[in-house]
Amino acid sequence: MSSSNITGNATYTKYEIMTRINLRKMAINQSGTISAVKVGGEMGRRIREMGLVPGTEITVKQRAPLNDPVALRVMGGTLTLRNNEADYIEVEVE
């Protein structure tokens, strides 16, 4: 049985820590990637048909004065969602 001892400079890999939050909690100009859409039925179908599916990158662009609705930048376009829809979308952010 042989063993080796590694000496010299250590190599470190940078790990990015991603946090999952509800889309409603994202700040203006914050970006992230959709990790889950946690609703089924008609609302889930409607959300997915708008292109809000896991893996999609989004950016919160604006909020109305009472924070509802929220304007998102998605695939080069702008989309608005009510908070009751945004509540079902989980996003990974840095």
mmCIF file as gemmi writes it, N, C-alpha and C atoms, coordinates in Angstrom:
data_model
loop_
_atom_site.group_PDB
_atom_site.id
_atom_site.type_symbol
_atom_site.label_atom_id
_atom_site.label_alt_id
_atom_site.label_comp_id
_atom_site.label_asym_id
_atom_site.label_entity_id
_atom_site.label_seq_id
_atom_site.pdbx_PDB_ins_code
_atom_site.Cartn_x
_atom_site.Cartn_y
_atom_site.Cartn_z
_atom_site.occupancy
_atom_site.B_iso_or_equiv
_atom_site.pdbx_formal_charge
_atom_site.auth_seq_id
_atom_site.auth_asym_id
_atom_site.pdbx_PDB_model_num
ATOM 1 N N . MET Axp A 1 ? 0.845 -1.161 0 1 0 ? 1 A 1
ATOM 2 C CA . MET Axp A 1 ? 0 0 0 1 0 ? 1 A 1
ATOM 3 C C . MET Axp A 1 ? 0.896 1.231 0 1 0 ? 1 A 1
ATOM 4 N N . SER Axp A 2 ? 0.62 2.165 -0.853 1 0 ? 2 A 1
ATOM 5 C CA . SER Axp A 2 ? 1.434 3.378 -0.91 1 0 ? 2 A 1
ATOM 6 C C . SER Axp A 2 ? 0.588 4.578 -0.533 1 0 ? 2 A 1
ATOM 7 N N . SER Axp A 3 ? 1.275 5.571 -0.048 1 0 ? 3 A 1
ATOM 8 C CA . SER Axp A 3 ? 0.57 6.809 0.277 1 0 ? 3 A 1
ATOM 9 C C . SER Axp A 3 ? 1.393 7.973 -0.209 1 0 ? 3 A 1
ATOM 10 N N . SER Axp A 4 ? 0.754 9.073 -0.45 1 0 ? 4 A 1
ATOM 11 C CA . SER Axp A 4 ? 1.484 10.248 -0.893 1 0 ? 4 A 1
ATOM 12 C C . SER Axp A 4 ? 1.08 11.441 -0.051 1 0 ? 4 A 1
ATOM 13 N N . ASN Axp A 5 ? 1.999 12.346 0.087 1 0 ? 5 A 1
ATOM 14 C CA . ASN Axp A 5 ? 1.763 13.552 0.859 1 0 ? 5 A 1
ATOM 15 C C . ASN Axp A 5 ? 1.88 14.727 -0.1 1 0 ? 5 A 1
ATOM 16 N N . ILE Axp A 6 ? 0.85 15.508 -0.213 1 0 ? 6 A 1
ATOM 17 C CA . ILE Axp A 6 ? 0.869 16.644 -1.121 1 0 ? 6 A 1
ATOM 18 C C . ILE Axp A 6 ? 1.32 17.873 -0.345 1 0 ? 6 A 1
ATOM 19 N N . THR Axp A 7 ? 2.365 18.483 -0.833 1 0 ? 7 A 1
ATOM 20 C CA . THR Axp A 7 ? 2.872 19.701 -0.191 1 0 ? 7 A 1
ATOM 21 C C . THR Axp A 7 ? 2.896 20.817 -1.221 1 0 ? 7 A 1
ATOM 22 N N . GLY Axp A 8 ? 3.037 22.032 -0.764 1 0 ? 8 A 1
ATOM 23 C CA . GLY Axp A 8 ? 3.097 23.168 -1.682 1 0 ? 8 A 1
ATOM 24 C C . GLY Axp A 8 ? 1.855 24.026 -1.554 1 0 ? 8 A 1
ATOM 25 N N . ASN Axp A 9 ? 1.526 24.708 -2.634 1 0 ? 9 A 1
ATOM 26 C CA . ASN Axp A 9 ? 0.383 25.625 -2.631 1 0 ? 9 A 1
ATOM 27 C C . ASN Axp A 9 ? -0.928 24.856 -2.679 1 0 ? 9 A 1
ATOM 28 N N . ALA Axp A 10 ? -1.84 25.277 -1.847 1 0 ? 10 A 1
ATOM 29 C CA . ALA Axp A 10 ? -3.169 24.662 -1.847 1 0 ? 10 A 1
ATOM 30 C C . ALA Axp A 10 ? -4.03 25.328 -2.912 1 0 ? 10 A 1
ATOM 31 N N . THR Axp A 11 ? -4.887 24.575 -3.513 1 0 ? 11 A 1
ATOM 32 C CA . THR Axp A 11 ? -5.826 25.109 -4.503 1 0 ? 11 A 1
ATOM 33 C C . THR Axp A 11 ? -7.209 25.123 -3.88 1 0 ? 11 A 1
ATOM 34 N N . TYR Axp A 12 ? -7.839 26.258 -3.946 1 0 ? 12 A 1
ATOM 35 C CA . TYR Axp A 12 ? -9.172 26.396 -3.382 1 0 ? 12 A 1
ATOM 36 C C . TYR Axp A 12 ? -10.174 26.64 -4.499 1 0 ? 12 A 1
ATOM 37 N N . THR Axp A 13 ? -11.297 26.055 -4.362 1 0 ? 13 A 1
ATOM 38 C CA . THR Axp A 13 ? -12.378 26.257 -5.32 1 0 ? 13 A 1
ATOM 39 C C . THR Axp A 13 ? -13.387 27.206 -4.708 1 0 ? 13 A 1
ATOM 40 N N . LYS Axp A 14 ? -13.8 28.179 -5.476 1 0 ? 14 A 1
ATOM 41 C CA . LYS Axp A 14 ? -14.793 29.139 -4.987 1 0 ? 14 A 1
ATOM 42 C C . LYS Axp A 14 ? -16.177 28.524 -5.142 1 0 ? 14 A 1
ATOM 43 N N . TYR Axp A 15 ? -16.926 28.515 -4.067 1 0 ? 15 A 1
ATOM 44 C CA . TYR Axp A 15 ? -18.298 28.029 -4.093 1 0 ? 15 A 1
ATOM 45 C C . TYR Axp A 15 ? -19.233 29.207 -3.898 1 0 ? 15 A 1
ATOM 46 N N . GLU Axp A 16 ? -20.186 29.335 -4.791 1 0 ? 16 A 1
ATOM 47 C CA . GLU Axp A 16 ? -21.187 30.372 -4.62 1 0 ? 16 A 1
ATOM 48 C C . GLU Axp A 16 ? -22.315 29.803 -3.777 1 0 ? 16 A 1
ATOM 49 N N . ILE Axp A 17 ? -22.727 30.557 -2.806 1 0 ? 17 A 1
ATOM 50 C CA . ILE Axp A 17 ? -23.819 30.112 -1.954 1 0 ? 17 A 1
ATOM 51 C C . ILE Axp A 17 ? -25.115 30.691 -2.506 1 0 ? 17 A 1
ATOM 52 N N . MET Axp A 18 ? -25.994 29.813 -2.895 1 0 ? 18 A 1
ATOM 53 C CA . MET Axp A 18 ? -27.274 30.231 -3.452 1 0 ? 18 A 1
ATOM 54 C C . MET Axp A 18 ? -28.341 30.054 -2.378 1 0 ? 18 A 1
ATOM 55 N N . THR Axp A 19 ? -29.19 31.035 -2.268 1 0 ? 19 A 1
ATOM 56 C CA . THR Axp A 19 ? -30.273 31.004 -1.299 1 0 ? 19 A 1
ATOM 57 C C . THR Axp A 19 ? -31.588 30.946 -2.056 1 0 ? 19 A 1
ATOM 58 N N . ARG Axp A 20 ? -32.513 30.152 -1.563 1 0 ? 20 A 1
ATOM 59 C CA . ARG Axp A 20 ? -33.836 30.078 -2.177 1 0 ? 20 A 1
ATOM 60 C C . ARG Axp A 20 ? -34.8 30.959 -1.394 1 0 ? 20 A 1
ATOM 61 N N . ILE Axp A 21 ? -35.454 31.87 -2.115 1 0 ? 21 A 1
ATOM 62 C CA . ILE Axp A 21 ? -36.441 32.742 -1.489 1 0 ? 21 A 1
ATOM 63 C C . ILE Axp A 21 ? -37.689 32.795 -2.352 1 0 ? 21 A 1
ATOM 64 N N . ASN Axp A 22 ? -38.746 33.277 -1.756 1 0 ? 22 A 1
ATOM 65 C CA . ASN Axp A 22 ? -39.997 33.482 -2.457 1 0 ? 22 A 1
ATOM 66 C C . ASN Axp A 22 ? -39.847 34.71 -3.354 1 0 ? 22 A 1
ATOM 67 N N . LEU Axp A 23 ? -40.396 34.668 -4.555 1 0 ? 23 A 1
ATOM 68 C CA . LEU Axp A 23 ? -40.276 35.778 -5.485 1 0 ? 23 A 1
ATOM 69 C C . LEU Axp A 23 ? -40.792 37.088 -4.879 1 0 ? 23 A 1
ATOM 70 N N . ARG Axp A 24 ? -41.8 37.023 -4.052 1 0 ? 24 A 1
ATOM 71 C CA . ARG Axp A 24 ? -42.355 38.227 -3.434 1 0 ? 24 A 1
ATOM 72 C C . ARG Axp A 24 ? -41.302 38.957 -2.586 1 0 ? 24 A 1
ATOM 73 N N . LYS Axp A 25 ? -40.331 38.235 -2.054 1 0 ? 25 A 1
ATOM 74 C CA . LYS Axp A 25 ? -39.329 38.826 -1.162 1 0 ? 25 A 1
ATOM 75 C C . LYS Axp A 25 ? -38.117 39.401 -1.896 1 0 ? 25 A 1
ATOM 76 N N . MET Axp A 26 ? -38.081 39.279 -3.212 1 0 ? 26 A 1
ATOM 77 C CA . MET Axp A 26 ? -36.952 39.806 -3.974 1 0 ? 26 A 1
ATOM 78 C C . MET Axp A 26 ? -37.003 41.331 -4.021 1 0 ? 26 A 1
ATOM 79 N N . ALA Axp A 27 ? -35.833 41.953 -4.017 1 0 ? 27 A 1
ATOM 80 C CA . ALA Axp A 27 ? -35.714 43.408 -4.083 1 0 ? 27 A 1
ATOM 81 C C . ALA Axp A 27 ? -35.702 43.873 -5.539 1 0 ? 27 A 1
ATOM 82 N N . ILE Axp A 28 ? -35.979 45.148 -5.744 1 0 ? 28 A 1
ATOM 83 C CA . ILE Axp A 28 ? -35.909 45.728 -7.085 1 0 ? 28 A 1
ATOM 84 C C . ILE Axp A 28 ? -34.479 45.601 -7.595 1 0 ? 28 A 1
ATOM 85 N N . ASN Axp A 29 ? -34.344 45.201 -8.854 1 0 ? 29 A 1
ATOM 86 C CA . ASN Axp A 29 ? -33.079 44.955 -9.559 1 0 ? 29 A 1
ATOM 87 C C . ASN Axp A 29 ? -32.345 43.702 -9.085 1 0 ? 29 A 1
ATOM 88 N N . GLN Axp A 30 ? -32.968 42.907 -8.243 1 0 ? 30 A 1
ATOM 89 C CA . GLN Axp A 30 ? -32.372 41.633 -7.836 1 0 ? 30 A 1
ATOM 90 C C . GLN Axp A 30 ? -32.704 40.58 -8.89 1 0 ? 30 A 1
ATOM 91 N N . SER Axp A 31 ? -31.724 39.757 -9.211 1 0 ? 31 A 1
ATOM 92 C CA . SER Axp A 31 ? -31.901 38.706 -10.211 1 0 ? 31 A 1
ATOM 93 C C . SER Axp A 31 ? -31.775 37.333 -9.564 1 0 ? 31 A 1
ATOM 94 N N . GLY Axp A 32 ? -32.335 36.352 -10.225 1 0 ? 32 A 1
ATOM 95 C CA . GLY Axp A 32 ? -32.241 34.983 -9.742 1 0 ? 32 A 1
ATOM 96 C C . GLY Axp A 32 ? -32.74 34.015 -10.795 1 0 ? 32 A 1
ATOM 97 N N . THR Axp A 33 ? -32.72 32.75 -10.436 1 0 ? 33 A 1
ATOM 98 C CA . THR Axp A 33 ? -33.175 31.677 -11.321 1 0 ? 33 A 1
ATOM 99 C C . THR Axp A 33 ? -34.308 30.936 -10.633 1 0 ? 33 A 1
ATOM 100 N N . ILE Axp A 34 ? -35.398 30.758 -11.336 1 0 ? 34 A 1
ATOM 101 C CA . ILE Axp A 34 ? -36.541 30.045 -10.766 1 0 ? 34 A 1
ATOM 102 C C . ILE Axp A 34 ? -36.128 28.614 -10.463 1 0 ? 34 A 1
ATOM 103 N N . SER Axp A 35 ? -36.378 28.19 -9.227 1 0 ? 35 A 1
ATOM 104 C CA . SER Axp A 35 ? -36.036 26.823 -8.836 1 0 ? 35 A 1
ATOM 105 C C . SER Axp A 35 ? -37.276 25.937 -8.73 1 0 ? 35 A 1
ATOM 106 N N . ALA Axp A 36 ? -38.447 26.533 -8.469 1 0 ? 36 A 1
ATOM 107 C CA . ALA Axp A 36 ? -39.674 25.734 -8.355 1 0 ? 36 A 1
ATOM 108 C C . ALA Axp A 36 ? -40.901 26.619 -8.505 1 0 ? 36 A 1
ATOM 109 N N . VAL Axp A 37 ? -41.942 26.027 -9.061 1 0 ? 37 A 1
ATOM 110 C CA . VAL Axp A 37 ? -43.277 26.643 -9.099 1 0 ? 37 A 1
ATOM 111 C C . VAL Axp A 37 ? -44.15 25.702 -8.285 1 0 ? 37 A 1
ATOM 112 N N . LYS Axp A 38 ? -44.55 26.168 -7.101 1 0 ? 38 A 1
ATOM 113 C CA . LYS Axp A 38 ? -45.202 25.296 -6.128 1 0 ? 38 A 1
ATOM 114 C C . LYS Axp A 38 ? -46.715 25.447 -6.109 1 0 ? 38 A 1
ATOM 115 N N . VAL Axp A 39 ? -47.327 25.293 -7.276 1 0 ? 39 A 1
ATOM 116 C CA . VAL Axp A 39 ? -48.785 25.325 -7.374 1 0 ? 39 A 1
ATOM 117 C C . VAL Axp A 39 ? -49.184 24.526 -8.61 1 0 ? 39 A 1
ATOM 118 N N . GLY Axp A 40 ? -50.298 23.867 -8.508 1 0 ? 40 A 1
ATOM 119 C CA . GLY Axp A 40 ? -50.817 23.109 -9.637 1 0 ? 40 A 1
ATOM 120 C C . GLY Axp A 40 ? -52.083 23.757 -10.159 1 0 ? 40 A 1
ATOM 121 N N . GLY Axp A 41 ? -52.856 22.993 -10.867 1 0 ? 41 A 1
ATOM 122 C CA . GLY Axp A 41 ? -54.145 23.469 -11.345 1 0 ? 41 A 1
ATOM 123 C C . GLY Axp A 41 ? -54.031 24.599 -12.346 1 0 ? 41 A 1
ATOM 124 N N . GLU Axp A 42 ? -55.09 25.368 -12.449 1 0 ? 42 A 1
ATOM 125 C CA . GLU Axp A 42 ? -55.172 26.459 -13.418 1 0 ? 42 A 1
ATOM 126 C C . GLU Axp A 42 ? -54.095 27.521 -13.193 1 0 ? 42 A 1
ATOM 127 N N . MET Axp A 43 ? -53.855 27.904 -11.934 1 0 ? 43 A 1
ATOM 128 C CA . MET Axp A 43 ? -52.85 28.933 -11.678 1 0 ? 43 A 1
ATOM 129 C C . MET Axp A 43 ? -51.453 28.442 -12.038 1 0 ? 43 A 1
ATOM 130 N N . GLY Axp A 44 ? -51.131 27.207 -11.681 1 0 ? 44 A 1
ATOM 131 C CA . GLY Axp A 44 ? -49.825 26.65 -12.028 1 0 ? 44 A 1
ATOM 132 C C . GLY Axp A 44 ? -49.627 26.589 -13.527 1 0 ? 44 A 1
ATOM 133 N N . ARG Axp A 45 ? -50.666 26.185 -14.251 1 0 ? 45 A 1
ATOM 134 C CA . ARG Axp A 45 ? -50.595 26.121 -15.714 1 0 ? 45 A 1
ATOM 135 C C . ARG Axp A 45 ? -50.363 27.514 -16.29 1 0 ? 45 A 1
ATOM 136 N N . ARG Axp A 46 ? -51.087 28.493 -15.782 1 0 ? 46 A 1
ATOM 137 C CA . ARG Axp A 46 ? -50.97 29.867 -16.267 1 0 ? 46 A 1
ATOM 138 C C . ARG Axp A 46 ? -49.56 30.419 -16.019 1 0 ? 46 A 1
ATOM 139 N N . ILE Axp A 47 ? -49.025 30.188 -14.835 1 0 ? 47 A 1
ATOM 140 C CA . ILE Axp A 47 ? -47.67 30.656 -14.51 1 0 ? 47 A 1
ATOM 141 C C . ILE Axp A 47 ? -46.652 30.019 -15.447 1 0 ? 47 A 1
ATOM 142 N N . ARG Axp A 48 ? -46.766 28.722 -15.666 1 0 ? 48 A 1
ATOM 143 C CA . ARG Axp A 48 ? -45.815 28.017 -16.539 1 0 ? 48 A 1
ATOM 144 C C . ARG Axp A 48 ? -45.952 28.458 -17.994 1 0 ? 48 A 1
ATOM 145 N N . GLU Axp A 49 ? -47.168 28.732 -18.44 1 0 ? 49 A 1
ATOM 146 C CA . GLU Axp A 49 ? -47.376 29.189 -19.814 1 0 ? 49 A 1
ATOM 147 C C . GLU Axp A 49 ? -46.758 30.56 -20.068 1 0 ? 49 A 1
ATOM 148 N N . MET Axp A 50 ? -46.592 31.356 -19.017 1 0 ? 50 A 1
ATOM 149 C CA . MET Axp A 50 ? -45.937 32.66 -19.154 1 0 ? 50 A 1
ATOM 150 C C . MET Axp A 50 ? -44.423 32.522 -19.243 1 0 ? 50 A 1
ATOM 151 N N . GLY Axp A 51 ? -43.906 31.299 -19.157 1 0 ? 51 A 1
ATOM 152 C CA . GLY Axp A 51 ? -42.472 31.061 -19.247 1 0 ? 51 A 1
ATOM 153 C C . GLY Axp A 51 ? -41.773 31.008 -17.906 1 0 ? 51 A 1
ATOM 154 N N . LEU Axp A 52 ? -42.543 31.046 -16.824 1 0 ? 52 A 1
ATOM 155 C CA . LEU Axp A 52 ? -41.959 31.006 -15.483 1 0 ? 52 A 1
ATOM 156 C C . LEU Axp A 52 ? -41.845 29.553 -15.033 1 0 ? 52 A 1
ATOM 157 N N . VAL Axp A 53 ? -40.77 28.925 -15.49 1 0 ? 53 A 1
ATOM 158 C CA . VAL Axp A 53 ? -40.511 27.513 -15.205 1 0 ? 53 A 1
ATOM 159 C C . VAL Axp A 53 ? -39.121 27.39 -14.574 1 0 ? 53 A 1
ATOM 160 N N . PRO Axp A 54 ? -38.861 26.31 -13.84 1 0 ? 54 A 1
ATOM 161 C CA . PRO Axp A 54 ? -37.537 26.132 -13.25 1 0 ? 54 A 1
ATOM 162 C C . PRO Axp A 54 ? -36.426 26.276 -14.296 1 0 ? 54 A 1
ATOM 163 N N . GLY Axp A 55 ? -35.376 27.015 -13.909 1 0 ? 55 A 1
ATOM 164 C CA . GLY Axp A 55 ? -34.251 27.261 -14.803 1 0 ? 55 A 1
ATOM 165 C C . GLY Axp A 55 ? -34.302 28.607 -15.509 1 0 ? 55 A 1
ATOM 166 N N . THR Axp A 56 ? -35.448 29.285 -15.442 1 0 ? 56 A 1
ATOM 167 C CA . THR Axp A 56 ? -35.6 30.587 -16.104 1 0 ? 56 A 1
ATOM 168 C C . THR Axp A 56 ? -35 31.689 -15.247 1 0 ? 56 A 1
ATOM 169 N N . GLU Axp A 57 ? -34.183 32.54 -15.863 1 0 ? 57 A 1
ATOM 170 C CA . GLU Axp A 57 ? -33.592 33.674 -15.154 1 0 ? 57 A 1
ATOM 171 C C . GLU Axp A 57 ? -34.561 34.846 -15.175 1 0 ? 57 A 1
ATOM 172 N N . ILE Axp A 58 ? -34.711 35.504 -14.021 1 0 ? 58 A 1
ATOM 173 C CA . ILE Axp A 58 ? -35.617 36.646 -13.904 1 0 ? 58 A 1
ATOM 174 C C . ILE Axp A 58 ? -34.914 37.777 -13.15 1 0 ? 58 A 1
ATOM 175 N N . THR Axp A 59 ? -35.421 38.993 -13.368 1 0 ? 59 A 1
ATOM 176 C CA . THR Axp A 59 ? -34.971 40.171 -12.629 1 0 ? 59 A 1
ATOM 177 C C . THR Axp A 59 ? -36.197 40.975 -12.247 1 0 ? 59 A 1
ATOM 178 N N . VAL Axp A 60 ? -36.281 41.375 -10.987 1 0 ? 60 A 1
ATOM 179 C CA . VAL Axp A 60 ? -37.382 42.234 -10.538 1 0 ? 60 A 1
ATOM 180 C C . VAL Axp A 60 ? -37.037 43.648 -10.985 1 0 ? 60 A 1
ATOM 181 N N . LYS Axp A 61 ? -37.906 44.263 -11.791 1 0 ? 61 A 1
ATOM 182 C CA . LYS Axp A 61 ? -37.643 45.595 -12.327 1 0 ? 61 A 1
ATOM 183 C C . LYS Axp A 61 ? -38.369 46.695 -11.569 1 0 ? 61 A 1
ATOM 184 N N . GLN Axp A 62 ? -39.618 46.469 -11.18 1 0 ? 62 A 1
ATOM 185 C CA . GLN Axp A 62 ? -40.398 47.503 -10.51 1 0 ? 62 A 1
ATOM 186 C C . GLN Axp A 62 ? -41.459 46.876 -9.643 1 0 ? 62 A 1
ATOM 187 N N . ARG Axp A 63 ? -41.97 47.695 -8.738 1 0 ? 63 A 1
ATOM 188 C CA . ARG Axp A 63 ? -43.126 47.311 -7.931 1 0 ? 63 A 1
ATOM 189 C C . ARG Axp A 63 ? -44.078 48.496 -7.921 1 0 ? 63 A 1
ATOM 190 N N . ALA Axp A 64 ? -45.35 48.204 -7.883 1 0 ? 64 A 1
ATOM 191 C CA . ALA Axp A 64 ? -46.356 49.257 -7.774 1 0 ? 64 A 1
ATOM 192 C C . ALA Axp A 64 ? -46.248 49.903 -6.387 1 0 ? 64 A 1
ATOM 193 N N . PRO Axp A 65 ? -46.859 51.066 -6.184 1 0 ? 65 A 1
ATOM 194 C CA . PRO Axp A 65 ? -46.747 51.759 -4.887 1 0 ? 65 A 1
ATOM 195 C C . PRO Axp A 65 ? -47.089 50.899 -3.664 1 0 ? 65 A 1
ATOM 196 N N . LEU Axp A 66 ? -48.019 50.003 -3.78 1 0 ? 66 A 1
ATOM 197 C CA . LEU Axp A 66 ? -48.359 49.128 -2.652 1 0 ? 66 A 1
ATOM 198 C C . LEU Axp A 66 ? -47.724 47.742 -2.799 1 0 ? 66 A 1
ATOM 199 N N . ASN Axp A 67 ? -46.646 47.671 -3.632 1 0 ? 67 A 1
ATOM 200 C CA . ASN Axp A 67 ? -45.882 46.439 -3.888 1 0 ? 67 A 1
ATOM 201 C C . ASN Axp A 67 ? -46.654 45.36 -4.636 1 0 ? 67 A 1
ATOM 202 N N . ASP Axp A 68 ? -47.781 45.69 -5.225 1 0 ? 68 A 1
ATOM 203 C CA . ASP Axp A 68 ? -48.57 44.704 -5.961 1 0 ? 68 A 1
ATOM 204 C C . ASP Axp A 68 ? -49.209 45.388 -7.155 1 0 ? 68 A 1
ATOM 205 N N . PRO Axp A 69 ? -48.89 45.017 -8.383 1 0 ? 69 A 1
ATOM 206 C CA . PRO Axp A 69 ? -48.096 43.876 -8.83 1 0 ? 69 A 1
ATOM 207 C C . PRO Axp A 69 ? -46.605 44.181 -8.888 1 0 ? 69 A 1
ATOM 208 N N . VAL Axp A 70 ? -45.861 43.153 -9.306 1 0 ? 70 A 1
ATOM 209 C CA . VAL Axp A 70 ? -44.42 43.262 -9.469 1 0 ? 70 A 1
ATOM 210 C C . VAL Axp A 70 ? -44.11 43.059 -10.957 1 0 ? 70 A 1
ATOM 211 N N . ALA Axp A 71 ? -43.197 43.887 -11.491 1 0 ? 71 A 1
ATOM 212 C CA . ALA Axp A 71 ? -42.785 43.776 -12.894 1 0 ? 71 A 1
ATOM 213 C C . ALA Axp A 71 ? -41.473 42.999 -12.957 1 0 ? 71 A 1
ATOM 214 N N . LEU Axp A 72 ? -41.429 41.99 -13.813 1 0 ? 72 A 1
ATOM 215 C CA . LEU Axp A 72 ? -40.255 41.129 -13.965 1 0 ? 72 A 1
ATOM 216 C C . LEU Axp A 72 ? -39.7 41.24 -15.368 1 0 ? 72 A 1
ATOM 217 N N . ARG Axp A 73 ? -38.395 41.098 -15.479 1 0 ? 73 A 1
ATOM 218 C CA . ARG Axp A 73 ? -37.75 40.971 -16.78 1 0 ? 73 A 1
ATOM 219 C C . ARG Axp A 73 ? -37.515 39.483 -16.984 1 0 ? 73 A 1
ATOM 220 N N . VAL Axp A 74 ? -38.133 38.924 -18.027 1 0 ? 74 A 1
ATOM 221 C CA . VAL Axp A 74 ? -38.058 37.484 -18.303 1 0 ? 74 A 1
ATOM 222 C C . VAL Axp A 74 ? -37.82 37.289 -19.79 1 0 ? 74 A 1
ATOM 223 N N . MET Axp A 75 ? -36.745 36.605 -20.144 1 0 ? 75 A 1
ATOM 224 C CA . MET Axp A 75 ? -36.448 36.275 -21.545 1 0 ? 75 A 1
ATOM 225 C C . MET Axp A 75 ? -36.564 37.488 -22.465 1 0 ? 75 A 1
ATOM 226 N N . GLY Axp A 76 ? -36.067 38.632 -22.023 1 0 ? 76 A 1
ATOM 227 C CA . GLY Axp A 76 ? -36.057 39.822 -22.86 1 0 ? 76 A 1
ATOM 228 C C . GLY Axp A 76 ? -37.344 40.627 -22.865 1 0 ? 76 A 1
ATOM 229 N N . GLY Axp A 77 ? -38.359 40.162 -22.164 1 0 ? 77 A 1
ATOM 230 C CA . GLY Axp A 77 ? -39.632 40.876 -22.097 1 0 ? 77 A 1
ATOM 231 C C . GLY Axp A 77 ? -39.966 41.259 -20.668 1 0 ? 77 A 1
ATOM 232 N N . THR Axp A 78 ? -41.023 42.046 -20.527 1 0 ? 78 A 1
ATOM 233 C CA . THR Axp A 78 ? -41.483 42.445 -19.202 1 0 ? 78 A 1
ATOM 234 C C . THR Axp A 78 ? -42.815 41.766 -18.919 1 0 ? 78 A 1
ATOM 235 N N . LEU Axp A 79 ? -42.945 41.275 -17.707 1 0 ? 79 A 1
ATOM 236 C CA . LEU Axp A 79 ? -44.129 40.531 -17.279 1 0 ? 79 A 1
ATOM 237 C C . LEU Axp A 79 ? -44.531 41.036 -15.908 1 0 ? 79 A 1
ATOM 238 N N . THR Axp A 80 ? -45.811 41.202 -15.662 1 0 ? 80 A 1
ATOM 239 C CA . THR Axp A 80 ? -46.251 41.596 -14.325 1 0 ? 80 A 1
ATOM 240 C C . THR Axp A 80 ? -47.011 40.45 -13.673 1 0 ? 80 A 1
ATOM 241 N N . LEU Axp A 81 ? -46.791 40.305 -12.371 1 0 ? 81 A 1
ATOM 242 C CA . LEU Axp A 81 ? -47.459 39.271 -11.583 1 0 ? 81 A 1
ATOM 243 C C . LEU Axp A 81 ? -48.041 39.89 -10.331 1 0 ? 81 A 1
ATOM 244 N N . ARG Axp A 82 ? -49.17 39.417 -9.919 1 0 ? 82 A 1
ATOM 245 C CA . ARG Axp A 82 ? -49.728 39.783 -8.623 1 0 ? 82 A 1
ATOM 246 C C . ARG Axp A 82 ? -48.962 39.015 -7.551 1 0 ? 82 A 1
ATOM 247 N N . ASN Axp A 83 ? -48.964 39.538 -6.34 1 0 ? 83 A 1
ATOM 248 C CA . ASN Axp A 83 ? -48.255 38.86 -5.25 1 0 ? 83 A 1
ATOM 249 C C . ASN Axp A 83 ? -48.83 37.479 -4.961 1 0 ? 83 A 1
ATOM 250 N N . ASN Axp A 84 ? -50.146 37.299 -5.133 1 0 ? 84 A 1
ATOM 251 C CA . ASN Axp A 84 ? -50.712 35.973 -4.874 1 0 ? 84 A 1
ATOM 252 C C . ASN Axp A 84 ? -50.193 34.947 -5.875 1 0 ? 84 A 1
ATOM 253 N N . GLU Axp A 85 ? -49.735 35.374 -7.056 1 0 ? 85 A 1
ATOM 254 C CA . GLU Axp A 85 ? -49.1 34.465 -8.013 1 0 ? 85 A 1
ATOM 255 C C . GLU Axp A 85 ? -47.613 34.298 -7.671 1 0 ? 85 A 1
ATOM 256 N N . ALA Axp A 86 ? -46.962 35.394 -7.314 1 0 ? 86 A 1
ATOM 257 C CA . ALA Axp A 86 ? -45.526 35.364 -6.99 1 0 ? 86 A 1
ATOM 258 C C . ALA Axp A 86 ? -45.244 34.494 -5.763 1 0 ? 86 A 1
ATOM 259 N N . ASP Axp A 87 ? -46.223 34.373 -4.879 1 0 ? 87 A 1
ATOM 260 C CA . ASP Axp A 87 ? -46.048 33.569 -3.658 1 0 ? 87 A 1
ATOM 261 C C . ASP Axp A 87 ? -45.718 32.104 -3.96 1 0 ? 87 A 1
ATOM 262 N N . TYR Axp A 88 ? -46.098 31.607 -5.117 1 0 ? 88 A 1
ATOM 263 C CA . TYR Axp A 88 ? -45.875 30.2 -5.449 1 0 ? 88 A 1
ATOM 264 C C . TYR Axp A 88 ? -44.565 29.948 -6.178 1 0 ? 88 A 1
ATOM 265 N N . ILE Axp A 89 ? -43.776 30.996 -6.419 1 0 ? 89 A 1
ATOM 266 C CA . ILE Axp A 89 ? -42.544 30.859 -7.198 1 0 ? 89 A 1
ATOM 267 C C . ILE Axp A 89 ? -41.337 30.99 -6.281 1 0 ? 89 A 1
ATOM 268 N N . GLU Axp A 90 ? -40.503 29.966 -6.283 1 0 ? 90 A 1
ATOM 269 C CA . GLU Axp A 90 ? -39.271 29.948 -5.485 1 0 ? 90 A 1
ATOM 270 C C . GLU Axp A 90 ? -38.101 30.248 -6.401 1 0 ? 90 A 1
ATOM 271 N N . VAL Axp A 91 ? -37.212 31.155 -5.95 1 0 ? 91 A 1
ATOM 272 C CA . VAL Axp A 91 ? -36.105 31.626 -6.78 1 0 ? 91 A 1
ATOM 273 C C . VAL Axp A 91 ? -34.785 31.452 -6.042 1 0 ? 91 A 1
ATOM 274 N N . GLU Axp A 92 ? -33.758 31.017 -6.762 1 0 ? 92 A 1
ATOM 275 C CA . GLU Axp A 92 ? -32.402 30.946 -6.213 1 0 ? 92 A 1
ATOM 276 C C . GLU Axp A 92 ? -31.705 32.257 -6.504 1 0 ? 92 A 1
ATOM 277 N N . VAL Axp A 93 ? -31.206 32.896 -5.443 1 0 ? 93 A 1
ATOM 278 C CA . VAL Axp A 93 ? -30.483 34.154 -5.576 1 0 ? 93 A 1
ATOM 279 C C . VAL Axp A 93 ? -29.139 34.036 -4.874 1 0 ? 93 A 1
ATOM 280 N N . GLU Axp A 94 ? -28.182 34.889 -5.255 1 0 ? 94 A 1
ATOM 281 C CA . GLU Axp A 94 ? -26.861 34.867 -4.606 1 0 ? 94 A 1
ATOM 282 C C . GLU Axp A 94 ? -26.917 35.609 -3.301 1 0 ? 94 A 1
